[in-house]
Amino acid sequence: MKIRRAVMTGMIAVVFAAAIPGVSAPLPKAPLPNTTVVPIQLVITVRSALGSSLPGSLVKGDVTVQQGNTPAAVVGLQRLVGGLADMQLFVLLDDSTRSSSLGTQIPELKTFLASLPATTQIAVGYMQNGTFALAQAFTADHQKAVGALRLPEALPGENGSPYFALSDLAKHWPSKQSTGRRVVLMLTDGVDRYYGTADMDDPYVDAAIHDTLKEGVMVYSIYLRGAGHYGRSDWETTIAQSRLIDVSEETGGFAYFLGFTDPVTISPFLNDFQDRLANQYQVTIAALNKKGVQPVKLRTEAHGLKVQSPTHIYVP
C-alpha cells in the first residue's frame, strides 16, 4: 500500500509540474549514438642512427606518437615486408625538365625500376600544363613500365606547376586496388610558375600536401633543372627546393638534390630511396578527436634506430 501511494504521489507531482508555466517534466535521456571508432594508419621509415646497417626491427612498444601535445595510443606496428610489402609507385616526370645529364639519368631510372620487387606495381606519367598525363597504368610488369619512360620534352612552360600536377594525381589516383603504400617519385625543378613570389606559404603547395595526405600518398622528389629562365638564380632554386622538402617531409617522403645544380648521376639517390622503401612500417594509432589535417610526431627509444615519419596526417 505504501509503495502504491508513493507511485501515485510521484505521478501527481509530474502532472502538477507539467501544468506550471515555465516548468517541464523531466524527459528520458536519448540513447547515445552508435559510434564506430576508426583507427588511423600511417607509414614510417626506420633508419640507422649510427649510419650503418639497421641493428634490428621495431616492436609496438618501441614507438610513441604525439598528436599535437596529446599522446596517441599505438595499437599496431607491422613491418612492410613479405605479404605486407605491396606498394604502388608512380614515377612522375616534369615535361619541362631540361637536365643536361638526363641522357644518363633515364637509363639509371630504368635500371632502378626493373630491380624493384614483384610486390611493387609501377605507373609512369608526365607533368603537362598543371595536370598529370598517364603514360603507363599501374603494372607488375616492370619492363612494361620501363618501356614507357622517355626524355622530357624540355619546353619552357610545358608544366605550369608541379604542385597542380601532384594534386591532380592524388585526387585521380589511377587505381582502385587496395594497397599498403602509395608512393610518388617526382623528378622536377619544384618551381611553381603560378606563385613565383618568395613567400614560402604557397597555397598550391599547401593544397598538394592536403590532397596527398588525404589520399595516403608519400611523396619523394629528385631536383632537376627546368627549361627556360625559371629557377636559374640561387634564390629561386632555394625556394623551389624548400617547397619540395615541405611536401616530402609532411607526407613522410624525402627530397633529393645536389646543391643548386643537376646531379651527374641519380643512382645514389635511387639507392637511398630503395633502402627507405625496404625499411618501412605501418603504424596504427587510436582514433583522434580532431578531423582534417593534423600535426603528428613519432619517436622511438629503440637503441641505434631513428624514425622518419610524416609531420601531418589526415583524419577523415
C-alpha positions as CSV (number, residue, x, y, z in Angstrom):
1,M,0.0,0.0,0.0
2,K,2.8,2.4,0.8
3,I,4.5,1.6,-2.4
4,R,1.4,2.2,-4.4
5,R,0.8,5.6,-2.6
6,A,4.4,6.6,-3.4
7,V,3.9,5.9,-7.1
8,M,0.7,7.8,-7.2
9,T,2.3,10.8,-5.4
10,G,5.1,10.8,-8.0
11,M,2.6,10.8,-10.8
12,I,0.7,13.7,-9.3
13,A,3.9,15.6,-8.9
14,V,4.7,15.2,-12.6
15,V,1.3,16.3,-13.6
16,F,1.5,19.5,-11.5
17,A,5.0,20.2,-12.7
18,A,3.8,20.0,-16.3
19,A,0.9,22.3,-15.5
20,I,3.0,25.1,-14.1
21,P,4.1,27.6,-16.7
22,G,7.8,27.5,-17.4
23,V,8.3,24.1,-15.8
24,S,8.7,21.0,-17.8
25,A,8.5,17.4,-16.7
26,P,11.9,15.6,-17.0
27,L,12.3,13.8,-20.3
28,P,14.0,10.5,-20.6
29,K,17.6,10.7,-21.9
30,A,18.1,9.9,-25.6
31,P,20.2,6.9,-26.3
32,L,23.8,7.5,-27.2
33,P,24.6,7.3,-30.9
34,N,26.2,4.1,-32.1
35,T,29.7,5.5,-33.0
36,T,32.4,3.4,-34.6
37,V,36.0,4.2,-33.7
38,V,38.1,4.1,-36.8
39,P,41.9,3.8,-36.2
40,I,44.4,5.9,-38.2
41,Q,47.2,4.3,-40.2
42,L,50.4,5.9,-41.4
43,V,53.7,4.7,-42.8
44,I,57.1,5.4,-41.2
45,T,60.6,4.8,-42.3
46,V,63.2,3.4,-39.9
47,R,66.8,4.4,-40.3
48,S,70.0,3.6,-38.5
49,A,71.0,6.4,-36.1
50,L,74.6,5.2,-36.5
51,G,74.9,5.5,-40.3
52,S,75.3,1.7,-40.7
53,S,73.1,-1.2,-41.3
54,L,69.9,-1.5,-39.2
55,P,70.7,-3.2,-35.8
56,G,67.2,-4.6,-35.5
57,S,63.5,-4.3,-36.0
58,L,60.9,-2.3,-34.1
59,V,58.1,-3.7,-32.0
60,K,54.9,-1.9,-30.9
61,G,56.3,-0.7,-27.6
62,D,59.2,1.0,-29.4
63,V,57.2,3.8,-31.0
64,T,55.4,6.7,-29.4
65,V,53.0,9.1,-31.1
66,Q,52.1,12.7,-30.2
67,Q,49.1,14.3,-31.8
68,G,49.9,18.0,-31.1
69,N,50.5,17.9,-27.3
70,T,48.4,14.8,-26.7
71,P,49.8,11.3,-26.7
72,A,48.0,8.9,-29.1
73,A,47.8,5.2,-28.3
74,V,49.8,2.9,-30.7
75,V,47.6,-0.1,-31.3
76,G,49.6,-1.8,-34.1
77,L,53.0,-1.8,-35.7
78,Q,53.8,-4.0,-38.8
79,R,56.9,-4.1,-40.9
80,L,56.0,-3.9,-44.6
81,V,57.8,-7.0,-45.8
82,G,56.7,-10.3,-47.2
83,G,52.9,-10.4,-47.6
84,L,52.7,-6.8,-46.4
85,A,55.2,-5.4,-48.9
86,D,52.7,-4.5,-51.6
87,M,53.2,-0.9,-53.0
88,Q,52.1,1.3,-55.9
89,L,54.9,3.6,-57.1
90,F,54.0,6.4,-59.5
91,V,57.0,7.9,-61.3
92,L,56.0,11.5,-62.2
93,L,58.4,13.4,-64.5
94,D,58.2,17.1,-65.3
95,D,57.9,17.5,-69.0
96,S,59.6,20.9,-68.8
97,T,62.8,19.4,-67.2
98,R,66.0,20.3,-69.1
99,S,68.7,18.4,-67.2
100,S,71.9,18.2,-69.2
101,S,72.6,14.7,-67.8
102,L,69.1,13.2,-68.5
103,G,70.7,11.0,-71.1
104,T,72.5,9.2,-68.3
105,Q,69.8,9.5,-65.7
106,I,66.9,8.0,-67.6
107,P,68.8,4.7,-68.1
108,E,69.6,4.8,-64.4
109,L,66.0,5.2,-63.6
110,K,65.1,2.3,-65.9
111,T,67.6,0.0,-64.1
112,F,66.2,1.0,-60.8
113,L,62.6,0.3,-61.7
114,A,63.5,-3.0,-63.2
115,S,65.2,-4.0,-59.9
116,L,62.2,-3.4,-57.7
117,P,60.5,-6.4,-56.1
118,A,57.5,-8.1,-57.7
119,T,55.3,-6.7,-54.9
120,T,55.7,-3.2,-56.4
121,Q,53.3,-2.0,-59.1
122,I,54.7,0.8,-61.2
123,A,53.0,3.6,-63.2
124,V,54.6,6.3,-65.2
125,G,53.3,9.8,-66.0
126,Y,54.4,13.3,-67.1
127,M,53.5,16.7,-65.7
128,Q,51.8,18.7,-68.5
129,N,50.0,22.0,-68.1
130,G,49.4,21.5,-64.4
131,T,48.0,18.0,-64.8
132,F,49.4,14.5,-65.0
133,A,49.4,12.6,-68.3
134,L,49.4,8.9,-67.8
135,A,51.9,7.1,-69.9
136,Q,51.6,3.7,-68.3
137,A,49.0,2.5,-65.8
138,F,50.0,0.5,-62.8
139,T,51.5,-2.8,-63.7
140,A,53.5,-5.5,-62.1
141,D,55.4,-6.0,-65.4
142,H,58.4,-3.8,-64.6
143,Q,59.7,-4.0,-68.2
144,K,56.4,-2.6,-69.4
145,A,56.7,0.3,-67.1
146,V,60.4,0.9,-68.1
147,G,59.3,1.0,-71.7
148,A,57.0,3.9,-71.0
149,L,59.9,6.2,-69.9
150,R,61.1,8.8,-72.3
151,L,63.1,12.0,-72.1
152,P,61.0,15.1,-71.1
153,E,60.2,17.5,-73.9
154,A,62.1,20.3,-72.1
155,L,59.8,23.0,-73.3
156,P,59.5,26.2,-71.2
157,G,56.1,26.4,-69.7
158,E,55.1,22.8,-70.5
159,N,54.2,22.4,-66.9
160,G,52.7,25.4,-65.1
161,S,53.1,24.0,-61.6
162,P,54.4,20.6,-60.3
163,Y,52.0,21.1,-57.3
164,F,49.0,21.3,-59.6
165,A,50.1,18.1,-61.3
166,L,50.7,16.4,-57.9
167,S,47.2,17.4,-56.6
168,D,45.7,16.2,-59.8
169,L,47.4,12.8,-59.5
170,A,46.4,12.4,-55.8
171,K,42.8,13.2,-56.5
172,H,42.7,10.9,-59.6
173,W,44.9,8.1,-58.5
174,P,44.8,5.7,-61.4
175,S,44.0,2.6,-59.4
176,K,41.2,1.5,-57.1
177,Q,43.1,-1.5,-55.9
178,S,43.8,-1.6,-52.1
179,T,47.5,-1.4,-51.3
180,G,49.6,-0.9,-48.2
181,R,51.5,2.0,-49.7
182,R,51.0,4.7,-52.3
183,V,54.3,6.4,-53.3
184,V,55.1,9.2,-55.8
185,L,58.7,9.8,-57.1
186,M,58.8,13.2,-58.8
187,L,61.6,14.4,-61.0
188,T,61.1,18.2,-61.2
189,D,62.7,21.6,-60.5
190,G,59.9,22.3,-58.0
191,V,59.3,25.8,-59.4
192,D,55.7,27.0,-59.1
193,R,55.2,29.3,-62.0
194,Y,51.8,30.3,-60.8
195,Y,53.2,31.5,-57.5
196,G,56.7,32.8,-58.1
197,T,56.8,35.0,-55.0
198,A,59.4,34.4,-52.4
199,D,56.6,33.8,-49.9
200,M,57.1,30.3,-48.6
201,D,53.4,30.0,-47.8
202,D,52.4,28.9,-51.3
203,P,48.7,28.0,-51.4
204,Y,49.2,25.5,-54.2
205,V,51.9,23.7,-52.2
206,D,49.5,23.6,-49.3
207,A,46.8,22.2,-51.5
208,A,49.1,19.5,-52.8
209,I,50.1,18.5,-49.3
210,H,46.4,18.3,-48.2
211,D,45.4,16.2,-51.3
212,T,48.3,13.7,-50.9
213,L,47.8,13.3,-47.2
214,K,44.0,12.8,-47.7
215,E,44.8,10.0,-50.3
216,G,47.6,8.4,-48.2
217,V,50.4,9.2,-50.7
218,M,54.0,9.6,-49.7
219,V,56.0,12.0,-51.9
220,Y,59.7,11.7,-52.8
221,S,61.4,14.1,-55.2
222,I,64.6,14.5,-57.1
223,Y,65.6,18.0,-58.1
224,L,66.3,18.5,-61.9
225,R,66.5,21.9,-63.6
226,G,63.6,23.0,-65.7
227,A,63.6,24.7,-69.1
228,G,63.5,28.4,-69.7
229,H,64.7,31.2,-67.3
230,Y,62.8,30.0,-64.3
231,G,64.9,28.6,-61.4
232,R,68.2,29.9,-62.8
233,S,69.0,32.1,-59.7
234,D,70.2,30.6,-56.5
235,W,67.4,32.3,-54.6
236,E,64.7,30.8,-56.9
237,T,66.3,27.4,-56.6
238,T,66.4,27.7,-52.8
239,I,62.7,28.5,-52.7
240,A,61.8,25.7,-55.1
241,Q,63.9,23.1,-53.2
242,S,62.4,24.3,-49.9
243,R,58.9,23.6,-51.3
244,L,59.9,20.1,-52.4
245,I,61.3,19.5,-48.9
246,D,58.0,20.7,-47.3
247,V,55.9,18.4,-49.5
248,S,58.1,15.4,-48.8
249,E,58.5,15.9,-45.1
250,E,54.9,16.5,-44.4
251,T,53.9,13.3,-46.3
252,G,56.6,11.1,-44.9
253,G,58.9,11.1,-48.0
254,F,62.2,12.6,-48.8
255,A,63.6,15.3,-51.2
256,Y,66.9,14.7,-53.0
257,F,69.1,17.4,-54.5
258,L,72.8,18.2,-55.0
259,G,73.2,21.9,-54.2
260,F,71.8,24.2,-57.0
261,T,73.0,22.0,-59.9
262,D,71.8,18.9,-61.6
263,P,73.4,15.7,-60.3
264,V,75.7,13.9,-62.7
265,T,74.1,10.7,-61.6
266,I,70.9,9.9,-59.7
267,S,72.0,6.4,-58.8
268,P,73.0,7.3,-55.2
269,F,69.5,8.9,-54.7
270,L,67.8,5.9,-56.1
271,N,69.8,3.5,-53.9
272,D,68.8,5.5,-50.8
273,F,65.2,5.6,-52.0
274,Q,65.2,1.9,-52.3
275,D,66.7,1.4,-48.9
276,R,64.0,3.6,-47.4
277,L,61.2,1.6,-49.1
278,A,62.7,-1.6,-47.7
279,N,62.6,-0.4,-44.1
280,Q,59.1,0.9,-43.6
281,Y,56.4,0.1,-41.1
282,Q,52.7,0.7,-40.9
283,V,51.7,2.3,-37.6
284,T,48.1,2.1,-36.4
285,I,47.0,4.6,-33.8
286,A,43.7,5.0,-32.0
287,A,41.2,7.4,-33.5
288,L,41.8,11.1,-32.9
289,N,39.2,13.6,-31.8
290,K,40.0,16.3,-34.4
291,K,39.3,15.9,-38.2
292,G,41.2,17.0,-41.3
293,V,45.0,17.6,-41.5
294,Q,46.5,17.2,-38.0
295,P,50.1,17.5,-36.8
296,V,51.7,14.3,-35.6
297,K,55.1,13.4,-34.2
298,L,56.6,9.9,-33.8
299,R,59.6,8.9,-31.8
300,T,61.4,5.7,-30.9
301,E,63.6,4.9,-27.9
302,A,65.0,1.8,-29.7
303,H,68.8,1.8,-29.5
304,G,70.5,2.7,-32.7
305,L,67.3,3.4,-34.7
306,K,65.6,6.6,-35.7
307,V,62.1,7.1,-37.2
308,Q,61.3,9.3,-40.1
309,S,57.6,9.9,-40.4
310,P,55.0,12.3,-41.9
311,T,54.7,15.5,-39.8
312,H,51.0,15.6,-40.5
313,I,48.2,13.1,-41.1
314,Y,44.7,13.3,-42.5
315,V,41.9,12.3,-40.2
316,P,38.6,11.6,-42.1
